[in-house]
Amino acid sequence: MQRYWDVLLIAFIAIALWESFSPRRETTRPTLRRWGQHWILSGIDTAIGLLLRLTPVVIAAAVADSPYGVLNRSFLPLPVRVVAGVLLLDFVRYVQHRGLHAVSVFWRLHQVHHSDEHFDLTTGLRFHPAETVVTHLSYAAVVALLAPPVVAVVIADFGLMIQNFFAHANIRLPRRLEHRLRLFMVTPEMHRVHHTVRREEQNANFGAIFPFWDRLCRTYRAAPADADEYLRFGLSYLRDGQPRTLAALLRMPFIGTGPAVGRTLSGPRRISTEHDFPTLREK
């Protein structure tokens, strides 16, 4: 367990140094204040959800011999079950993410993550504690149903943590390398599209580790509509009232919300961006 946290810390420090020396985009808000708030949120999430984080592994071990499981069939070779388990669990994360955008009560929680006006690796720590509870409990229920090998659950969860830092990182990648990486993993250049203020872009690129699900479900968007000099992150309806304090972030789901980004899970919802965001191109 100690090695697990050691690797996560090393990954965080490495990506933090990378984006410090080679940022994809300059920030305009003090980094230390934002990072402090995000780390406190992450600490609250960890304190509340530590048991929940372990629950999928415990459940996978408990249902290993269940007659109702899907991925615990002995006639399937273990490597096949592990690969299938990792892929299916990542697809579950994709569906969860779309649900957080599509259902208004869940969007109230998830908007805390999207309210960040900047985009860097600590954005991946910016989750409301109530969202942590909802996503972990629903994920644990799916693990009980699928009964994947324990090693598949560990790989999927560990991969998600590392990828969460990488996908939100404010780093530059060589264009040719980035185009190759996005064939089999979610890159920062892909995920930053999901964090722009444009609603139809927030309703795209939901993938956690792998980009396959966005392509298969037609929610993939290669690049944002706006050029870098016009690109804005965050939520347009908070433009004049961005949450600046930790207390504001914690009470944000309970004092109001904009509309959920997507009302269905059938595909991106097309919206007139010039009508929704008439000031984006003003300089």
Secondary structure by P-SEA (a helix, b strand, c coil): caaaaaaaaaaaaaaaaaaaacccccccccaaaaaaaaaaaaaaaaaacccccaaaaaaaaaaccccccccccccccaaaaaaaaaaaaaaaaaaaaaaaaccaaaaaaaccccccccccccccccccaaaaaaaaaaaaaaaaaacccaaaaaaaaaaaaaaaaaaaccccccaaaaaaaacccccaaaaaaaacccaaaaacccccccaaaaaaaccccccccccccccccccccccccccccaaaaaacccccccccccccccccccccccccccccccc
